[in-house]
Amino acid sequence: MIRELFERGATCVGLDFLAHPFWDKYLEFEDRLEAQDRIFAILDRVVKIPMHQYARYFERFRQMAHTRPLMELVPAETLAQFRAEVESDNNTFQSGPKGPLEIEREVRTKIDNYHLEFFTRTQTETTKRWTYESEVKRPYFHVTELDYPQLANWRKYLDFEEAEGDYTRSVFLYERCLVTCAFYDEFWFRYARWMSAQEGKQEEVRNIYQRASTLYVPISRPGIRLQYAYFEEMSERIDVARDIHQAILDRMPGHVETVISWSNLQRRQVGLEAAIEIYKAQIDMPSLDLFAKAAFVVEWATLLWKVQGSVDEARQVFQKNSQWYQQSRHFWAKYLEFELAQPTSVETEAEHYKRIKQIYTEIIQKSRMALSTKKELSNYYLTYLQDRGTKAAMKEFLDIDRELNGPVSVQLAANKLPKGVENGHPAGEVDEATLRKGEVHYSTYFQQHSELPPNAQGLAAFH
């Protein structure tokens, strides 16, 4: 029973660079039992592991090798080869055949040289890893952040071990890394992506996603859970993928990225109507804020436009809902982008211009966004006038530029900020928190990934 526990420990921590306390205890246990054969077998394993105190294990191994039977020292094939070489050398000399003891002594010499080659190899591998091991300042789990150099070191160490091509050592290093970096999503993503590139490791990939999703990465950062859902969808476990989305929304109702992902799952697996129903159900929920609903209306219209190919139906969705989302930058930006993206001709350009002008007018005169946001969205319209406007377009361009960007004395009355007005609205009408919600830019978890800044210092946030 105790020996089984030690073997489990060897699997879990035996390859650790600082595993010598564990191996010492294992050897001590076998010493007490006076199991010399098992002690030698353990040492034979340890001397091939790059670790901090590899040299002293080799010295003990080498001493024991002098007293152990030849068949324990090397594989049978290698022993047979060494015997054949010694006997061949014996036949080339004229001094007479050598005795069994002399032959054994020469075989042991070859075996010792063979073991020295292993020692040299282990020494080289240890030296390679020392560069990274010396930079590991916190090898244990803690709830506080790591600093940027620590994360950079783990990335480089993983790059090195993957390049070495040893699957077992790579897995072990990932597991070590995740003890320290358990709250950093990037290492769970990296582990799952690396494992998925290995042949026949689907269950291992699933296990990585499950551990990250259920134990370590908080649900407030749902990216790893969405990736897990995509993995299960790929594995044709559609119900599991749906359940993952539902579990996220149970804790974060109306989370925009998750709802969009769920809708797209339904579109892929069931059809367009099922996807739209997801958005309609979310929009009808009284507990969700208007800004999330605005994003769902945009996605609904986008499905009608880009998937169903019905521009008119998409336009109706935008038009019917514009009165409800006057504070949402996302809604108005996407509405304007939608109309700007429609193809036109000489015959239809006038009507196209009329629609775009109407949206611009509503943004400036009716929407309840900050003045800075109105100016930002006006740039879409100014670019349109430059690129596709008629002969009179530059007059309108300069009028708008004057009204938006000129001094207060020449600005459009609706844009001036009289006493008691903030952010383009009467004080108290739209509070700062609401304005900030309206300014939000939606993105996906994989778009938010960024490379580590060079020479970054200080603590690295978990998200």
C-alpha positions in Angstrom: 0.0 0.0 0.0 2.7 2.5 1.0 4.7 1.6 -2.1 1.7 2.2 -4.3 1.4 5.7 -2.7 5.0 6.4 -3.5 4.4 5.3 -7.1 1.5 7.6 -7.4 3.7 10.4 -6.0 6.4 9.6 -8.5 3.8 10.0 -11.3 2.6 13.3 -9.9 5.9 15.0 -8.8 8.7 12.7 -9.8 9.8 14.8 -12.7 9.8 18.1 -10.8 13.2 19.9 -10.9 13.1 20.0 -7.1 11.7 16.5 -6.5 14.7 15.3 -4.5 12.9 15.4 -1.1 10.3 13.0 -2.5 12.9 10.6 -4.0 14.8 10.8 -0.7 11.8 9.6 1.2 11.1 6.9 -1.3 14.6 5.6 -1.0 14.5 5.9 2.8 11.4 3.7 2.8 13.0 1.0 0.7 16.2 1.3 2.9 14.2 0.4 5.9 12.9 -2.7 4.2 16.4 -3.5 3.0 15.1 -3.9 -0.5 18.4 -3.4 -2.3 16.9 -4.4 -5.7 14.2 -1.8 -5.4 16.6 0.8 -4.3 18.7 0.2 -7.3 15.7 0.3 -9.6 14.6 3.6 -8.1 18.1 5.1 -8.6 18.1 3.8 -12.2 15.0 5.9 -12.8 16.2 9.0 -10.9 19.6 9.3 -12.6 17.8 9.9 -15.9 15.7 12.8 -14.6 17.0 16.4 -15.0 16.8 17.7 -11.5 18.6 19.9 -9.0 20.5 17.2 -7.1 21.0 14.7 -9.9 24.8 14.2 -9.2 24.5 12.7 -5.8 21.9 10.1 -6.9 24.3 9.1 -9.7 27.2 8.6 -7.3 25.0 6.3 -5.2 23.8 4.5 -8.3 27.3 4.0 -9.5 28.5 2.6 -6.2 25.6 0.1 -6.0 26.2 -0.9 -9.6 29.5 -2.5 -8.6 27.7 -5.0 -6.4 24.6 -5.7 -8.4 24.2 -8.6 -10.8 25.0 -7.8 -14.5 21.4 -8.5 -15.6 20.1 -5.6 -13.4 22.5 -3.0 -14.8 21.5 -2.8 -18.4 18.8 -4.2 -20.7 19.4 -7.8 -21.8 20.1 -6.8 -25.4 22.8 -4.2 -24.3 24.4 -6.8 -21.9 24.6 -9.3 -24.8 26.2 -6.7 -27.0 28.8 -5.8 -24.4 29.6 -9.5 -23.8 30.0 -10.1 -27.5 32.4 -7.1 -27.8 34.5 -8.3 -24.9 34.7 -11.8 -26.3 35.6 -10.5 -29.7 38.4 -8.5 -28.3 39.6 -11.5 -26.4 39.9 -13.5 -29.6 42.1 -10.9 -31.2 44.9 -11.3 -28.6 47.4 -14.1 -28.6 47.9 -14.1 -24.9 45.3 -16.8 -24.3 41.6 -16.7 -23.4 40.5 -14.6 -20.5 38.8 -16.0 -17.4 35.2 -15.4 -16.5 36.1 -12.9 -13.8 38.2 -10.9 -16.2 35.5 -10.9 -18.8 33.0 -9.8 -16.2 35.3 -7.0 -15.1 35.6 -5.7 -18.7 31.8 -5.9 -19.2 31.3 -3.9 -16.0 33.7 -1.3 -17.3 31.7 -1.0 -20.5 28.5 -0.8 -18.5 30.0 2.0 -16.3 30.9 4.0 -19.4 27.4 3.4 -20.6 26.0 4.8 -17.4 28.4 7.8 -17.6 26.9 8.6 -21.0 23.5 8.8 -19.2 25.0 11.0 -16.5 26.4 13.4 -19.1 23.1 13.5 -20.9 21.2 14.2 -17.7 23.8 16.9 -16.8 23.2 18.6 -20.2 19.4 18.5 -19.8 19.6 19.9 -16.3 21.8 22.7 -17.4 19.3 23.6 -20.2 16.4 23.8 -17.7 18.3 25.7 -15.1 17.9 28.9 -17.1 14.2 28.7 -16.6 14.1 27.0 -13.1 16.2 29.7 -11.6 13.6 32.3 -12.6 10.7 30.4 -10.9 10.1 32.6 -7.8 6.8 31.1 -6.7 6.4 27.3 -7.4 3.2 27.0 -5.3 -0.4 28.1 -5.7 -1.5 31.5 -4.3 -4.5 33.7 -4.8 -2.4 36.8 -5.5 -1.2 37.9 -8.9 2.2 37.0 -10.4 4.4 39.6 -11.9 5.0 39.9 -15.6 8.5 38.4 -15.7 7.2 35.3 -14.0 4.5 34.8 -16.7 7.1 35.5 -19.4 9.4 32.8 -17.9 6.7 30.2 -17.8 5.9 30.9 -21.5 9.5 30.5 -22.5 9.9 27.4 -20.4 6.8 25.8 -22.0 8.1 26.8 -25.5 11.4 25.1 -24.6 9.9 21.8 -23.3 7.5 21.6 -26.3 10.4 22.0 -28.7 12.2 19.2 -26.9 9.4 16.9 -28.1 9.0 14.8 -24.9 5.2 14.4 -24.4 5.5 13.3 -20.8 7.8 16.1 -19.7 5.6 18.7 -21.5 2.5 17.5 -19.7 4.3 17.5 -16.4 5.5 21.1 -17.0 2.1 22.3 -17.9 0.7 20.7 -14.7 3.5 22.4 -12.7 2.8 25.7 -14.4 -0.9 25.5 -13.7 -0.3 25.1 -10.0 1.3 28.5 -10.0 -0.8 30.1 -12.8 -4.2 28.5 -12.1 -6.1 31.8 -12.3 -4.5 32.9 -15.6 -6.8 31.8 -18.5 -4.1 32.0 -21.0 -2.3 28.9 -19.7 -5.5 26.8 -19.7 -6.1 27.9 -23.3 -2.5 27.1 -24.2 -2.6 23.7 -22.5 -5.8 22.7 -24.2 -4.6 23.9 -27.6 -1.3 22.1 -27.3 -3.0 18.9 -26.1 -5.5 19.0 -28.9 -2.5 18.9 -31.4 -1.5 15.5 -29.9 -2.9 12.4 -31.6 -5.8 10.7 -29.8 -5.9 13.0 -26.8 -9.6 14.1 -26.9 -10.4 13.0 -23.4 -7.3 14.7 -22.0 -8.4 17.9 -23.7 -11.9 17.5 -22.2 -10.3 17.1 -18.8 -8.3 20.3 -19.2 -11.5 22.3 -20.1 -13.5 20.8 -17.2 -10.8 21.6 -14.6 -10.5 25.1 -15.8 -14.2 25.7 -16.0 -15.3 24.0 -12.8 -12.4 24.7 -10.4 -10.2 27.6 -11.3 -11.2 30.2 -13.9 -14.0 32.4 -12.4 -17.3 32.5 -14.4 -16.9 36.3 -14.7 -14.3 35.4 -17.4 -16.4 32.9 -19.5 -14.0 32.6 -22.4 -12.6 29.2 -21.4 -16.1 27.9 -20.9 -17.2 29.0 -24.4 -14.1 27.3 -25.8 -15.1 24.2 -23.9 -18.6 24.4 -25.5 -17.1 24.7 -29.0 -15.0 21.6 -28.2 -18.1 19.6 -27.2 -20.0 20.8 -30.2 -17.1 19.6 -32.4 -17.3 16.3 -30.5 -21.0 16.1 -31.5 -22.1 16.5 -27.9 -24.5 19.3 -28.7 -26.6 19.1 -25.5 -23.5 19.5 -23.4 -22.5 22.6 -25.4 -26.0 24.1 -24.8 -25.8 23.3 -21.1 -22.4 25.1 -20.8 -24.0 28.2 -22.3 -27.0 27.9 -20.0 -24.8 27.5 -17.0 -22.9 30.7 -17.8 -26.2 32.6 -18.3 -27.6 31.3 -15.0 -24.8 33.2 -13.2 -24.5 36.1 -15.6 -28.0 36.7 -17.2 -27.8 38.6 -20.5 -24.1 38.2 -20.9 -23.8 39.5 -24.5 -21.0 37.3 -25.8 -22.5 34.1 -24.3 -26.0 34.9 -25.7 -24.5 35.5 -29.2 -22.5 32.3 -28.9 -25.6 30.4 -27.9 -27.6 31.8 -30.8 -24.9 30.9 -33.3 -24.8 27.4 -31.8 -28.5 27.1 -32.5 -28.1 28.5 -36.0 -25.4 26.0 -36.8 -27.2 23.0 -35.4 -30.9 23.8 -35.8 -31.4 26.7 -38.1 -31.9 30.5 -38.5 -35.3 30.7 -36.8 -33.9 28.9 -33.7 -31.1 31.4 -33.5 -33.4 34.4 -33.8 -35.7 32.9 -31.1 -32.7 33.1 -28.7 -32.4 36.8 -29.3 -36.2 37.5 -29.0 -36.4 35.6 -25.7 -33.5 37.7 -24.3 -35.0 41.0 -25.6 -38.3 40.1 -23.9 -36.7 39.5 -20.5 -37.6 42.5 -18.3 -34.6 42.0 -16.1 -32.0 42.7 -18.8 -30.6 46.2 -19.3 -31.3 48.1 -22.5 -27.7 48.0 -23.7 -27.6 44.2 -23.8 -30.9 44.2 -25.6 -29.5 46.7 -28.1 -26.7 44.3 -28.9 -29.2 41.5 -29.4 -31.3 43.6 -31.8 -28.2 44.3 -33.8 -27.3 40.6 -34.0 -30.9 39.7 -34.9 -30.8 42.2 -37.8 -27.4 41.0 -38.8 -28.7 37.4 -39.1 -31.5 38.5 -41.3 -29.1 40.5 -43.5 -26.1 38.3 -43.8 -27.6 34.8 -43.3 -31.1 35.0 -44.7 -30.1 37.7 -47.2 -33.2 39.9 -46.4 -32.0 43.5 -46.3 -35.6 44.9 -46.0 -36.4 42.7 -42.9 -33.1 43.7 -41.3 -33.8 47.4 -42.0 -37.2 47.0 -40.4 -35.7 45.5 -37.2 -33.4 48.5 -36.9 -36.1 51.0 -37.7 -38.7 49.6 -35.3 -36.2 49.4 -32.4 -34.4 52.7 -32.8 -36.6 54.5 -30.4 -35.7 52.2 -27.5 -32.0 52.3 -27.8 -31.1 56.0 -28.1 -28.3 55.7 -25.6 -26.5 52.8 -27.2 -23.5 53.6 -29.3 -23.3 50.0 -30.5 -26.8 50.1 -31.9 -26.4 53.3 -33.8 -22.9 52.4 -35.1 -24.1 49.1 -36.4 -27.3 50.7 -37.9 -25.1 53.2 -39.8 -22.6 50.5 -40.9 -25.5 48.4 -42.1 -26.8 51.1 -44.4 -23.4 52.2 -45.6 -22.6 48.6 -46.6 -25.6 48.3 -48.9 -24.7 48.3 -52.6 -26.1 51.1 -54.7 -26.2 52.3 -58.3 -26.6 55.7 -60.0 -30.4 55.1 -60.0 -30.6 54.2 -56.3 -27.9 56.4 -54.8 -30.3 59.3 -54.0 -32.5 56.9 -51.9 -29.5 55.4 -50.3 -28.2 58.9 -49.3 -31.6 59.7 -47.9 -31.6 56.7 -45.6 -28.1 57.4 -44.3 -28.8 61.1 -43.8 -31.9 60.1 -41.8 -29.8 57.9 -39.5 -27.2 60.6 -39.1 -30.0 63.2 -38.2 -31.4 60.9 -35.5 -27.9 60.3 -34.0 -27.4 64.1 -33.7 -30.9 65.3 -32.8 -32.6 62.4 -31.1 -30.1 60.0 -29.6 -29.1 60.5 -26.0 -25.4 59.7 -26.3 -22.5 61.8 -25.2 -21.4 64.6 -27.5 -18.0 62.9 -28.0 -19.8 59.8 -29.2 -22.0 61.7 -31.6 -18.9 63.3 -33.1 -17.2 59.9 -33.4 -20.2 58.4 -35.3 -20.5 61.6 -37.4 -17.1 60.6 -38.9 -18.9 57.7 -40.6 -21.2 60.1 -42.4 -18.4 62.6 -43.2 -16.4 59.8 -44.8 -19.5 58.8 -46.8 -19.9 62.3 -48.1 -16.3 62.3 -49.2 -16.2 58.9 -50.9 -19.7 58.7 -52.4 -21.3 62.2 -52.1 -22.6 64.2 -55.0 -21.6 67.7 -56.3 -23.1 69.4 -53.3 -21.6 67.0 -50.8 -18.7 69.2 -49.8 -21.0 72.0 -48.7 -22.8 69.6 -46.4 -19.4 68.2 -45.2 -18.1 71.6 -44.2 -21.4 72.6 -42.6 -21.3 69.5 -40.4 -17.7 70.0 -39.6 -18.3 73.6 -38.5 -21.4 72.6 -36.4 -19.6 69.8 -34.7 -16.0 70.9 -34.4 -16.1 74.7 -34.6 -16.0 77.0 -31.7 -19.1 77.2 -29.5 -20.3 80.3 -31.1 -20.8 78.6 -34.5 -21.8 75.1 -33.3 -25.3 73.7 -33.9 -27.6 74.7 -31.1 -28.2 71.1 -30.1 -24.5 70.5 -29.5 -23.8 73.6 -27.3 -23.3 73.0 -23.6 -25.2 75.7 -21.7 -25.0 76.1 -17.9 -26.2 73.0 -16.2 -25.5 70.7 -19.1 -23.0 67.8 -19.0 -22.0 65.4 -21.8 -24.4 67.0 -24.2 -27.5 66.5 -22.0 -29.2 68.4 -19.2 -27.6 67.6 -15.8 -29.3 64.7 -14.2 -31.0 63.4 -17.4 -28.4 60.9 -18.2 -26.0 59.9 -15.4 -22.3 59.1 -16.0 -22.7 55.4 -15.3 -25.5 55.1 -18.0 -23.4 57.0 -20.5 -20.5 54.6 -19.9 -22.7 51.6 -20.4 -23.9 53.1 -23.7 -20.3 53.5 -24.9 -19.4 49.9 -24.5 -17.7 48.1 -27.4 -18.5 44.4 -27.6 -15.8 41.8 -28.6 -15.1 38.1 -28.2 -12.7 36.5 -25.7 -10.3 35.5 -28.5 -10.2 39.1 -29.8 -9.2 40.3 -26.4 -6.0 38.2 -26.4 -2.9 40.4 -26.5 0.8 39.6 -26.4 2.8 40.4 -23.3 4.3 43.9 -23.5 8.1 43.7 -23.9 9.9 44.4 -20.6 6.6 44.7 -18.7 7.0 45.0 -15.0 4.7 44.9 -12.0 1.8 42.5 -11.2 -0.1 40.9 -14.1 -3.9 41.0 -13.7 -5.7 37.7 -14.0 -7.9 38.9 -16.9 
